[in-house]
Amino acid sequence: MKKLIVSEKYFDLYFKDKKFVCDDVFILENKLFDKVSEVKNSQGIMAVFEKKNLSLDDLLKKISKKNYLLVALEKINDPGNLGNIIRSCVAFGVDGLIISRGSVDLYNAKVLRATAGNIFKIDICDDCDLNLSLDKLKNDGAKIFATDLIAEKNIYDINFKFKCVIIFGNEANGISSGILCKADEKIKIRMKKNIESLNISVAAGILLNKIFMDRSDFFGL
């Protein structure tokens, strides 16, 4: 964290009676803070962080597990979906996230709010060339899975106790044919036939929970 910005009201509630000295804390008048904040009824605190610039090579060096789990996202447009997927990735032990070019800005305010702070708990490669990234991961020995509504195999047919990458595609169009052909296997979530599809963040949560349960004993979680 580089700077902390608080409203007068927040400072009076939490800092005024404490011996709190920090050159990187700025106190704004309540009205000025409300103008700066993008939230209508904010808590009265903001922070300035330096953006991470993590490459796939950096990510692979940081991962200590031999059988890592990565999630790759192709052109996710909705900030709420991206934020919720990040939150699920943290909850279910994903080791890193790869986001393709053409996706919503990782630091969009709605994305950040949807992550509920979990964006700081996972390594993320942003604005990636997904084709090149998947080729590199294949060469590293990872098995690539693509989520596909018409896949024959469902997620409950597989035990994910190995090095793997799970691809989720665009909300409207799914995974593009160029990326789909990179997959070693296509998988789907088993559900009733009277519904066409699930919201992508819901589907990601279900699949990642299944993988987490498969791998929990394996990693002693």
MARZAFI-803646 format. One line per field, with one value per residue (C-alpha): residue number from 0; y, x, z. Coordinates in Angstrom, 1 decimal, decimal comma. Each point is the difference from the previous one (the first is absolute). Layout:
! residues N
k	NUM	...
Y	Y	...
X	X	...
Z	Z	...
//
This chain:
! residues 221
k	0	1	2	3	4	5	6	7	8	9	10	11	12	13	14	15	16	17	18	19	20	21	22	23	24	25	26	27	28	29	30	31	32	33	34	35	36	37	38	39	40	41	42	43	44	45	46	47	48	49	50	51	52	53	54	55	56	57	58	59	60	61	62	63	64	65	66	67	68	69	70	71	72	73	74	75	76	77	78	79	80	81	82	83	84	85	86	87	88	89	90	91	92	93	94	95	96	97	98	99	100	101	102	103	104	105	106	107	108	109	110	111	112	113	114	115	116	117	118	119	120	121	122	123	124	125	126	127	128	129	130	131	132	133	134	135	136	137	138	139	140	141	142	143	144	145	146	147	148	149	150	151	152	153	154	155	156	157	158	159	160	161	162	163	164	165	166	167	168	169	170	171	172	173	174	175	176	177	178	179	180	181	182	183	184	185	186	187	188	189	190	191	192	193	194	195	196	197	198	199	200	201	202	203	204	205	206	207	208	209	210	211	212	213	214	215	216	217	218	219	220
Y	0,0	3,4	2,5	-0,2	2,6	0,4	2,3	2,2	-2,1	-3,2	1,5	1,2	-3,4	-2,1	2,0	3,2	-1,5	-2,2	0,8	-0,4	1,7	-0,7	2,3	-2,0	0,6	2,9	1,4	1,5	2,1	-2,2	1,8	-0,1	-3,7	-0,7	1,8	-2,1	-3,3	-1,9	-1,6	1,9	-1,1	-0,8	-1,2	3,0	-1,7	-0,4	-1,3	0,5	-3,1	-0,6	-2,2	-3,4	-0,9	-3,7	-2,1	-3,7	-0,8	1,9	-1,9	-3,4	0,9	0,9	-3,1	-2,6	-2,8	-2,5	-0,7	3,6	1,2	3,1	1,6	1,7	2,5	1,0	3,4	0,2	3,3	0,4	1,5	-1,7	-3,4	0,6	1,1	-3,0	-2,4	1,4	-0,4	-3,6	-0,7	1,1	-1,9	-3,3	0,1	1,1	0,7	2,7	1,7	0,8	2,7	0,4	3,2	1,5	-0,7	2,6	2,1	-2,0	3,3	1,1	1,3	-2,5	-2,9	1,1	0,3	-3,4	-1,7	1,2	0,5	-3,4	1,5	0,5	-3,7	-1,6	0,4	1,3	0,3	2,7	0,9	-3,2	-1,6	-3,1	-2,1	0,4	-0,4	-3,4	-1,2	0,8	-1,7	-3,1	-0,1	0,2	-3,2	1,4	-1,6	2,6	-0,2	2,1	0,6	-0,8	-0,4	-2,8	-2,0	-3,7	-0,3	1,8	1,2	-2,8	-2,6	1,5	0,0	3,2	-1,1	1,1	3,1	1,7	3,1	0,8	2,3	2,1	2,0	3,1	0,4	0,2	-2,1	-2,4	-1,1	0,9	-2,8	1,0	-0,5	-3,0	-2,0	0,5	-2,1	-3,5	-0,7	1,8	-0,1	1,1	0,3	-2,6	1,7	-0,3	0,2	2,8	2,7	1,1	1,2	1,4	3,4	-0,3	1,0	-2,6	-2,7	0,9	-0,3	-3,4	-1,4	1,4	-1,3	-3,5	0,3	1,3	-3,1	-2,3	1,6	0,8	-3,3	0,1	3,4	-0,4	2,9
X	0,0	1,4	-2,6	-3,0	-2,8	-2,7	-2,9	-0,1	-2,8	1,9	3,1	-2,0	-1,5	3,1	3,1	-0,6	0,6	2,8	3,7	-0,1	2,8	0,5	1,2	-1,9	-3,5	-2,0	-3,1	-2,7	-3,0	-3,1	-1,5	3,2	0,4	-3,5	0,8	3,2	-1,6	-1,9	-2,2	-3,2	0,2	3,6	1,6	2,3	3,3	1,9	3,5	2,4	1,9	2,6	-1,2	1,6	1,6	0,3	1,0	-0,9	3,7	0,0	-3,2	1,5	3,1	-2,1	-2,1	1,5	-2,5	1,0	-3,7	-1,2	-3,4	-0,4	-3,2	0,1	-2,7	-0,7	-1,6	-2,1	-2,0	-2,0	1,9	-2,2	0,7	3,7	0,0	-2,1	2,2	3,1	-1,7	-0,8	3,5	1,3	-2,6	0,7	3,8	0,8	3,7	-0,3	-2,3	0,7	-2,2	0,0	0,3	-3,4	-1,4	-1,4	2,7	1,2	0,1	-3,5	-1,7	-2,8	2,4	2,0	-3,2	-1,2	3,2	-0,6	3,8	0,9	1,8	3,0	0,0	0,7	2,6	-1,6	1,5	-2,0	-0,4	1,6	0,3	-2,0	1,2	3,6	-0,7	-1,8	2,8	2,5	-2,1	-0,4	3,8	0,2	-2,1	-3,4	-3,2	-2,3	-3,7	-2,6	-3,5	-2,5	-3,8	0,1	2,9	-0,7	2,0	-1,3	2,1	-1,0	1,6	3,5	2,2	2,1	3,0	2,6	1,5	-2,9	-1,3	-3,8	-1,2	-3,2	-1,2	-1,9	-3,5	-1,8	2,2	1,8	3,5	1,2	0,8	3,7	0,3	-2,4	2,3	2,8	-1,9	1,0	-3,6	-3,3	-2,2	-3,4	-2,1	-2,8	-3,4	-3,6	-0,9	-2,6	2,7	2,4	3,0	1,2	1,5	3,8	0,9	-2,5	1,4	3,5	-0,8	-1,6	2,9	2,7	-1,7	0,0	3,7	0,7	-1,7	2,0	3,3	-0,6	1,4	2,7	1,3	-0,9	-2,4
Z	0,0	-0,9	1,4	2,3	-0,4	2,6	0,7	3,0	1,4	-0,4	1,6	3,0	0,4	-0,3	0,3	2,0	3,5	-1,1	-0,4	-3,7	-2,0	-3,6	-2,8	-2,6	1,6	-1,4	1,7	-2,3	1,0	-0,2	-3,0	-1,9	0,8	-1,3	-3,3	-0,4	0,8	-2,7	2,7	1,1	3,6	0,5	3,3	-0,1	-0,9	-3,2	-0,8	-2,8	-1,1	-2,7	-2,8	-0,3	-3,3	0,1	-3,0	-0,4	0,5	3,2	1,1	-0,7	1,9	3,1	0,0	2,4	-0,7	-2,6	-0,8	-0,3	-0,9	-2,2	-1,5	-3,4	-1,0	-3,6	-0,6	3,2	-0,5	3,2	2,9	2,6	-1,6	0,0	3,6	1,2	-1,9	1,7	3,3	-0,8	-1,2	3,4	1,9	-1,8	-0,1	-3,5	-0,3	-2,7	-2,5	-3,6	-1,7	-3,7	-2,0	-0,7	3,4	2,4	1,8	3,0	2,0	-0,9	3,2	-0,3	-0,5	3,1	2,2	-1,2	1,1	3,5	0,5	-1,4	-3,0	2,4	0,9	-3,4	-2,7	-3,3	-3,5	-1,7	-3,7	-1,2	-3,4	1,0	-3,0	1,0	3,7	-0,6	-2,2	2,7	2,7	-2,2	-0,4	3,8	0,2	0,9	-1,2	-1,6	0,7	-1,9	1,3	-2,8	0,2	-2,6	1,5	0,5	3,3	3,1	2,9	2,3	-2,4	0,8	3,1	-0,4	2,1	-2,6	-1,6	-1,9	-1,5	-0,2	-2,8	0,3	-3,0	-0,9	1,6	-3,3	-2,4	2,2	-0,8	-3,6	-2,4	0,0	3,7	0,2	-2,2	2,5	2,6	0,8	1,2	0,0	3,1	1,1	3,2	0,3	0,4	-1,0	-3,7	0,4	0,5	-2,7	2,0	3,3	0,7	-0,5	3,6	1,4	-2,4	1,0	3,7	-0,5	-2,0	2,2	3,1	-1,6	-0,8	3,6	1,4	-2,2	0,9	3,7	1,4	-2,5	1,1	3,7	-0,1
//
